[in-house]
């Protein structure tokens, strides 16, 4: 397997600064953030994509994945803002696939299709997306699932044409949280391009053992996220080795499947020390014989 680092830790830095720092830290890949301030598909043009490709080539680093989960560049409607969330705490989930307002659901679908085209232009094999979103108080879980499935089927058509995977990332407190939730969802959508962005810390935070989940989810998993999580299982992305997860056991389980793709370290809370955080995570991986 190879290791990448996610650009969502570098939101206070430019795309160039982030990619250069990640390459300098020794990573094989970089997860590109398809949002402001880096490469939002709604405003990025051909020149922007060409500059990004040249940057990657100059740094000798590949794209491990494109992050189409976080979305701050589009403001949801007033109806969705009033009904479903606090912008300060859930800024990156909205507009989601399961908003009350149809226009907001469509905005997320359109963004995901645009992200697929951007990812294809960058040579990325996948994008990661949110697992539906927070379920609005006035929407039943069944209706939220129906809305998400509808959106995914629409997105899947574009993904199949472009040859890029759409990877749902289960997360605590959102529509799809657990491995069982994901497997039920993927059965309903039934597309070879809909898979799992296996975030080890997210599964740990909802009480599951990521080590035990690797094998059953492997057929659906072309990409992994890795971070540590505190012992109380709070969903708080923590530097590798500073939480309670069995990181070595998890990576051993991934390796045992014969996986040769990317495991991307995702430490987005470390905005102030992003470059140092990337280096420290790589030092952990090197010290444990993984990189």
C-alpha positions in Angstrom: 0.0 0.0 0.0 1.0 3.6 -0.4 0.3 6.6 1.8 -1.2 10.0 1.1 -2.1 13.0 3.2 -5.3 15.1 2.9 -5.2 18.7 1.8 -8.1 19.5 4.1 -5.5 20.1 6.8 -4.1 22.9 4.6 -7.2 25.1 4.2 -5.2 28.0 5.6 -2.6 27.5 2.9 -2.6 27.6 -0.9 -2.9 24.4 -3.0 0.8 24.9 -4.0 1.9 25.2 -0.4 0.0 22.2 0.7 1.1 19.9 -2.1 4.7 20.9 -1.7 4.6 20.3 2.0 3.0 16.9 1.6 5.5 15.8 -1.0 8.4 17.1 1.1 7.1 15.0 4.1 7.6 11.9 2.0 4.1 10.9 1.0 3.3 9.1 -2.3 0.0 10.8 -2.8 -2.1 13.8 -1.9 -5.9 14.0 -1.4 -7.0 17.1 -3.3 -9.8 19.2 -1.7 -12.4 20.0 -4.3 -13.6 23.1 -2.4 -12.5 26.6 -1.5 -9.8 27.6 -1.1 -8.1 24.9 -3.3 -9.9 23.6 -6.3 -13.6 24.1 -6.3 -15.1 22.6 -9.4 -17.7 25.4 -9.7 -15.0 28.0 -10.4 -11.9 26.0 -11.5 -11.2 26.3 -15.2 -8.9 24.6 -17.6 -6.0 26.8 -16.7 -6.4 26.0 -13.0 -6.5 22.2 -13.8 -3.4 22.5 -15.9 -1.6 24.3 -13.1 -2.6 21.6 -10.7 -1.4 18.8 -13.0 1.9 20.6 -13.4 2.3 21.1 -9.7 1.7 17.4 -9.1 4.2 16.5 -11.7 6.8 18.9 -10.4 6.4 17.5 -6.9 6.5 13.9 -8.1 3.3 13.1 -6.2 0.1 11.4 -7.3 -3.6 12.1 -6.4 -4.6 9.5 -3.8 -8.3 10.7 -3.9 -10.4 13.8 -4.4 -12.3 15.1 -1.4 -15.8 16.1 -2.5 -17.1 15.6 1.0 -16.3 19.0 2.4 -18.3 21.8 0.8 -18.1 25.4 2.0 -18.2 27.1 -1.4 -22.0 26.8 -1.8 -24.4 28.4 0.6 -27.6 26.3 1.2 -31.0 28.0 1.0 -32.5 29.8 4.0 -35.0 27.0 4.4 -32.3 24.4 4.9 -30.2 26.6 7.1 -33.2 27.2 9.4 -34.3 23.6 9.5 -31.3 21.5 9.8 -28.0 22.8 11.1 -25.8 25.2 12.9 -23.4 26.6 10.3 -20.6 27.0 12.8 -20.5 23.3 13.7 -21.6 21.6 10.4 -20.3 23.9 7.8 -19.0 21.3 5.5 -22.0 19.0 5.3 -24.4 21.4 3.5 -26.0 21.5 1.1 -26.3 17.8 1.5 -28.0 14.9 -0.3 -30.8 14.9 2.2 -31.9 18.6 2.7 -35.5 19.5 3.0 -35.3 21.8 0.0 -35.1 20.0 -3.4 -32.9 22.8 -4.8 -30.3 22.1 -2.1 -30.3 18.4 -2.7 -29.8 19.1 -6.4 -26.9 21.5 -5.6 -25.1 18.7 -3.9 -25.8 16.3 -6.8 -24.5 18.9 -9.3 -21.4 19.6 -7.2 -20.7 15.8 -7.1 -21.0 15.5 -10.9 -18.7 18.5 -11.3 -16.3 16.9 -8.8 -16.2 13.7 -10.9 -15.2 15.6 -14.0 -12.5 17.5 -12.1 -11.2 14.3 -10.6 -11.0 12.6 -14.0 -9.1 15.6 -15.4 -6.6 15.2 -12.5 -6.2 11.5 -13.1 -7.8 10.6 -9.8 -9.6 7.2 -9.6 -12.1 8.3 -6.9 -13.9 11.0 -5.1 -15.2 10.7 -1.5 -18.6 12.1 -0.6 -20.6 12.5 2.7 -22.9 9.7 3.7 -26.1 11.6 2.9 -25.8 14.3 5.6 -27.4 15.1 8.9 -31.1 14.1 8.8 -33.3 17.1 9.1 -35.7 17.1 12.1 -38.8 17.2 9.8 -37.5 14.3 7.6 -37.8 10.7 8.5 -34.8 8.4 8.1 -36.7 6.4 5.4 -37.3 9.6 3.4 -33.7 10.6 3.9 -32.5 7.3 2.6 -34.8 7.5 -0.4 -33.4 11.0 -1.2 -29.8 9.8 -0.9 -30.4 6.8 -3.0 -32.0 8.9 -5.7 -29.0 11.3 -5.7 -26.5 8.5 -5.8 -28.2 6.8 -8.7 -28.0 10.1 -10.6 -24.4 10.6 -9.7 -23.6 6.9 -10.5 -24.5 7.5 -14.2 -21.9 10.2 -14.5 -19.3 8.1 -12.6 -19.8 5.2 -14.9 -19.3 7.3 -18.0 -16.1 9.0 -16.5 -14.6 5.9 -15.0 -14.3 7.5 -11.5 -15.5 5.8 -8.3 -17.9 7.6 -5.9 -16.9 6.6 -2.4 -19.5 7.1 0.4 -17.7 7.9 3.7 -19.7 6.7 6.7 -19.4 9.2 9.6 -20.8 9.5 13.1 -24.1 11.4 13.4 -24.8 11.4 9.7 -27.3 9.3 7.7 -24.9 6.4 7.1 -22.8 5.7 10.2 -22.0 2.0 10.4 -20.8 -0.8 8.2 -24.3 -2.3 8.2 -25.7 1.1 7.1 -23.2 1.2 4.2 -23.8 -2.4 3.0 -27.6 -1.8 3.0 -27.1 1.4 1.0 -24.8 -0.1 -1.6 -27.3 -2.9 -2.2 -30.0 -0.3 -2.9 -27.9 1.8 -5.3 -26.5 -1.2 -7.2 -23.7 0.5 -9.2 -20.1 -0.8 -9.7 -18.9 2.8 -9.3 -20.4 3.3 -5.8 -18.0 2.2 -3.1 -16.7 2.9 0.4 -14.2 5.5 1.6 -13.2 3.4 4.6 -12.4 5.9 7.4 -11.0 3.8 10.2 -11.5 6.5 12.8 -15.2 7.0 11.9 -16.0 3.3 12.3 -14.1 3.3 15.6 -16.1 6.3 16.8 -19.4 4.5 16.3 -18.3 1.5 18.3 -17.1 -0.8 15.5 -13.6 -2.4 15.2 -11.9 -1.2 12.0 -9.6 -4.2 12.1 -12.6 -6.6 11.9 -14.3 -4.6 9.2 -11.4 -4.5 6.7 -12.0 -7.9 5.2 -15.8 -7.8 4.8 -15.7 -4.3 3.3 -12.6 -4.9 1.1 -14.7 -5.7 -2.0 -16.2 -2.2 -1.8 -13.1 -0.2 -0.7 -10.7 1.4 -3.2 -9.5 4.0 -0.7 -8.9 4.3 3.1 -8.7 7.3 5.5 -6.6 7.0 8.6 -6.3 9.1 11.8 -6.2 8.2 15.5 -9.2 8.7 17.8 -9.3 9.3 21.6 -10.1 6.4 23.9 -13.6 7.6 24.7 -14.3 7.2 20.9 -15.1 10.9 20.5 -15.1 11.8 16.8 -12.0 13.9 17.0 -9.3 13.3 14.4 -6.1 12.9 16.4 -2.4 12.5 15.4 -1.3 9.0 14.8 -0.2 7.3 18.0 -1.8 9.9 20.2 -5.2 8.1 20.5 -6.4 4.7 21.3 -6.8 3.0 18.0 -4.9 -0.1 16.9 -3.3 1.5 13.9 -0.8 -1.3 13.4 -3.5 -3.9 13.5 -5.6 -2.0 11.1 -2.8 -1.6 8.6 -1.9 -5.2 9.0 -5.5 -6.2 8.1 -5.4 -3.9 5.1 -2.1 -5.4 3.9 -3.5 -8.9 4.4 -6.1 -8.3 1.7 -3.4 -7.6 -0.9 -4.5 -3.9 -1.1 -2.0 -1.9 -3.1 -3.8 1.5 -3.2 -3.7 4.5 -1.0 -4.3 5.0 2.7 -4.7 8.7 3.2 -4.0 10.3 6.6 -6.7 12.8 7.4 -5.9 15.3 10.1 -8.0 18.3 9.2 -8.2 19.8 12.7 -4.5 20.7 12.6 -4.9 23.8 10.6 -2.2 25.9 12.4 0.5 23.2 12.1 -0.5 21.3 8.9 3.0 20.9 7.5 4.5 19.8 10.8 1.5 17.5 11.4 2.0 15.8 8.1 5.7 15.2 8.8 4.9 13.8 12.3 2.4 11.4 10.9 4.9 10.2 8.3 7.5 9.8 11.1 5.0 7.5 12.9 4.4 5.4 9.8 8.2 5.1 9.2 8.9 4.3 12.8 6.3 1.5 12.6 7.7 0.1 9.4 4.8 1.1 7.1 6.5 3.7 5.0 
